[in-house]
């Protein structure tokens, strides 16, 4: 029986909604998809707590999403908090406030849970013959590495992301070379841990990238004046193209960077940090290209409601 479901992700950098319909074993039919950059994780790395203004921004967006869900007659809801909420001492208070706004529980996903659900979303429409896949989910506060073919065989979550690296290292505008080097070096150190803990990551045949950093770099490479998911989904982003976008964005001041087609203004101050993760991953694994997927954690959450 077909049901209308909603998935919500309260991430470190953005707050997202997917409304879809589907039934057991069937494909998801997207009815509405929205994303607002709310920067819930702003300052969490330094303070260990959520910023009240960031919390209110996020709750305000959730109020709007509740209205959208009501308009679509949503029957089932699954909402989650991820890295920023995990790291914040007052994360439980945020989850309670968000649940009250939504009228539904908001789960605190562990890095492992986040990775497994993102893998399900990213690989649902891929051919298993092209696996094993290494799904790389670059978030605001953490990055998940999940390897497998039809199911995850293993995963690792590390504390590098576009917001966390920006706040820790990228303090100049544009970032100084030594700041960029520090951000990439820290990422590389975490990647050494990834392959030590999960050697199978070295054996993956297809690298799949999900979330805002990856899709934004693809959009910039494509020169999209208006964002078009149909253009970025399953776009093959070469390592050379990713390096070129990184060089362009990292050497421009924010005031100039925002004029790049494909870059949303609200993401302009953290995209270089995200690029540091992306290029470090491509270099470390010696990958010639990365398959961009618009399907990720949000799609995995939605699928879990109809399976």
C-alpha positions in Angstrom: 0.0 0.0 0.0 1.3 3.4 -1.0 2.1 5.9 1.8 3.1 9.5 1.9 6.2 10.0 4.1 8.5 12.7 5.1 12.2 12.6 6.0 14.0 15.5 7.7 17.7 16.0 8.4 18.8 18.7 10.9 22.5 18.8 9.8 25.4 20.8 10.9 25.1 23.1 7.9 21.6 22.7 6.4 18.1 21.6 7.4 16.4 19.5 4.7 13.0 17.9 4.0 12.0 15.2 1.6 8.3 14.4 1.1 7.7 11.2 -1.0 5.3 8.5 -1.7 5.9 4.8 -2.2 5.2 1.3 -1.0 7.2 -1.8 0.1 9.7 -2.8 -2.5 8.8 0.1 -4.8 10.6 3.2 -5.9 10.2 6.5 -4.1 8.2 9.2 -5.9 9.5 12.6 -4.8 6.7 15.0 -4.0 8.7 17.9 -2.5 12.3 18.5 -1.6 13.6 21.5 0.3 16.9 22.7 1.8 17.7 25.8 3.9 21.2 26.5 5.2 20.7 27.2 8.9 24.2 26.5 10.2 23.0 24.7 13.3 26.6 23.7 14.0 28.0 27.2 14.0 30.6 27.4 16.8 29.8 24.0 18.3 33.4 22.8 17.7 34.7 25.6 19.9 31.9 26.0 22.5 30.6 22.5 22.8 27.1 23.9 22.7 24.6 25.1 20.1 24.2 28.8 19.4 20.7 30.0 20.5 20.4 32.0 17.2 21.2 28.9 15.2 18.7 26.8 17.1 16.0 29.4 16.5 16.9 29.6 12.8 16.6 25.8 12.5 13.3 25.6 14.5 11.8 28.3 12.3 12.6 26.3 9.2 11.1 23.2 10.8 7.9 25.1 11.5 7.7 25.8 7.8 8.4 22.2 6.9 5.6 21.1 9.3 3.2 23.2 7.2 4.5 21.6 4.0 4.0 18.1 5.5 0.5 19.0 6.4 -0.2 20.2 2.9 0.9 16.9 1.5 -1.0 14.8 4.0 2.2 13.1 5.3 1.4 9.9 7.2 4.8 8.9 8.5 7.8 11.0 9.6 11.4 10.2 10.3 13.6 13.1 11.5 17.2 13.1 12.5 20.0 15.2 14.1 23.6 14.4 13.2 27.1 15.7 13.9 26.4 19.1 15.5 23.7 17.7 17.8 26.0 14.7 18.7 28.8 17.1 19.7 26.7 19.7 21.6 26.2 19.4 25.4 22.7 20.8 24.9 21.8 18.5 22.0 19.0 16.8 23.9 17.3 20.1 24.5 17.4 20.9 20.8 15.9 17.4 19.9 13.1 18.0 22.3 12.3 21.4 20.9 12.5 20.1 17.3 10.2 17.2 18.2 7.6 19.6 19.7 7.6 21.7 16.5 7.3 18.7 14.2 4.9 16.7 16.3 7.2 13.7 15.8 10.3 12.3 17.5 13.7 13.5 16.3 16.4 10.8 16.4 20.0 11.5 17.3 21.9 9.4 14.7 25.3 8.0 15.5 28.0 8.3 12.8 27.5 4.6 12.0 23.7 5.0 11.7 24.1 8.1 9.6 26.5 6.3 7.3 24.3 3.2 6.8 21.2 5.2 6.0 23.2 7.4 3.6 24.6 4.3 1.8 21.1 2.9 1.3 20.0 6.2 -0.2 23.0 6.7 -2.4 23.2 3.1 -3.8 19.5 2.3 -4.2 19.5 3.0 -8.0 23.1 1.8 -8.8 24.0 -1.4 -10.5 25.5 -3.8 -8.0 27.8 -5.1 -10.8 29.6 -1.7 -10.5 30.4 -2.3 -6.9 31.8 -2.5 -4.3 31.1 1.2 -3.7 32.8 3.6 -1.4 30.2 6.2 -0.4 31.7 9.4 1.0 29.2 11.6 2.8 30.9 15.0 3.4 28.8 16.9 6.0 29.3 20.0 8.0 30.9 18.4 11.1 31.7 14.9 10.0 32.4 12.7 7.0 31.2 9.2 6.7 33.0 6.5 4.6 30.8 3.4 3.9 31.9 0.5 1.7 29.8 -2.3 0.3 27.8 -3.4 -2.7 24.2 -4.0 -1.8 24.6 -3.6 1.9 27.3 -1.8 3.9 30.2 -4.1 4.7 31.8 -1.5 7.0 31.9 2.2 7.8 33.9 4.8 9.6 32.8 8.3 10.6 35.5 11.0 11.1 35.3 14.5 12.5 36.1 16.5 9.4 33.5 18.5 7.5 33.0 21.8 5.7 32.0 23.8 8.8 34.4 22.2 11.2 37.5 22.7 9.0 36.4 26.3 8.2 36.1 27.2 11.8 39.3 25.5 12.8 41.7 26.5 10.0 40.3 28.9 7.3 40.3 32.2 9.0 41.5 34.5 6.2 39.6 35.7 3.2 40.7 34.2 0.9 42.3 31.4 3.0 46.1 31.6 3.1 48.0 28.6 1.6 49.2 27.5 5.0 45.6 27.4 6.2 44.5 25.3 3.3 47.5 23.0 3.8 46.6 22.5 7.5 43.0 21.6 6.6 44.1 19.1 4.0 46.8 17.6 6.3 44.3 17.0 9.1 41.9 15.4 6.6 44.7 13.1 5.3 45.5 12.1 8.9 41.9 11.0 9.4 42.0 9.1 6.0 44.9 7.1 7.3 42.6 6.1 10.2 39.8 5.2 7.7 41.9 2.7 5.8 43.5 1.3 8.9 40.1 0.6 10.4 38.4 -0.3 7.2 41.0 -1.7 4.6 38.2 -2.6 2.2 37.9 1.1 1.3 41.0 0.6 -0.8 39.3 -2.1 -2.8 36.2 -0.2 -3.8 35.6 0.0 -7.6 33.4 3.1 -7.6 33.7 6.2 -5.4 30.3 7.8 -4.8 30.0 11.3 -3.3 26.9 12.7 -1.5 25.8 15.9 0.3 26.1 19.6 -0.3 29.9 20.0 -0.9 30.0 17.3 -3.6 26.8 18.5 -5.4 27.9 22.1 -5.2 31.3 21.4 -6.7 29.5 19.5 -9.5 27.2 22.4 -10.1 30.1 24.9 -10.3 31.9 22.6 -12.7 28.7 22.5 -14.8 28.3 26.2 -14.5 24.6 25.9 -13.5 23.1 29.4 -13.2 20.0 27.6 -11.8 20.4 24.5 -9.7 19.2 21.4 -11.6 19.3 18.1 -9.7 18.8 16.1 -12.9 22.2 17.5 -14.2 24.2 16.9 -11.0 22.7 13.5 -10.1 25.1 10.8 -11.4 27.4 13.4 -12.9 30.9 12.0 -13.1 33.2 14.6 -11.4 36.8 14.0 -12.5 39.6 14.6 -10.1 41.1 17.2 -12.4 37.8 19.1 -12.4 37.4 19.0 -8.6 41.0 20.3 -8.3 40.2 23.1 -10.7 37.1 24.1 -8.9 39.0 24.0 -5.6 41.8 26.3 -6.9 39.2 28.7 -8.2 37.1 28.9 -5.0 40.1 28.9 -2.6 41.9 31.8 -4.2 38.9 34.1 -4.4 37.6 36.3 -1.6 34.1 35.5 -0.5 32.7 38.6 -2.3 34.1 37.3 -5.6 33.4 33.6 -4.9 29.7 34.1 -4.7 29.5 35.0 -8.4 30.5 31.5 -9.5 27.4 29.8 -11.1 26.4 26.8 -9.1 27.5 28.2 -5.7 24.7 29.1 -3.4 25.6 32.3 -1.5 24.8 30.9 1.9 27.4 28.1 1.3 30.2 30.4 0.0 31.9 30.8 3.4 32.3 27.0 4.0 32.6 25.5 0.5 36.4 25.8 0.6 36.5 23.7 3.7 34.4 21.1 2.0 36.6 21.2 -1.0 39.6 20.5 1.3 37.9 17.2 2.3 36.9 16.4 -1.3 40.3 16.8 -2.9 42.0 15.1 0.0 39.8 12.1 -0.5 40.3 12.0 -4.3 44.1 12.3 -3.9 44.4 9.8 -1.0 42.4 7.1 -2.8 44.0 7.8 -6.2 40.5 8.1 -7.7 40.3 9.5 -11.3 36.6 10.4 -10.8 33.7 10.4 -8.3 30.1 9.6 -9.1 27.9 12.4 -7.7 24.7 11.3 -6.1 21.8 13.5 -5.1 20.3 10.6 -3.2 21.7 10.4 0.3 20.8 10.3 4.0 17.4 12.0 3.4 16.4 9.4 0.7 17.6 6.6 3.0 15.4 7.9 5.8 12.4 8.1 3.5 13.0 4.6 2.2 13.1 3.2 5.7 9.5 4.4 6.2 8.1 2.4 3.3 10.2 -0.8 3.5 
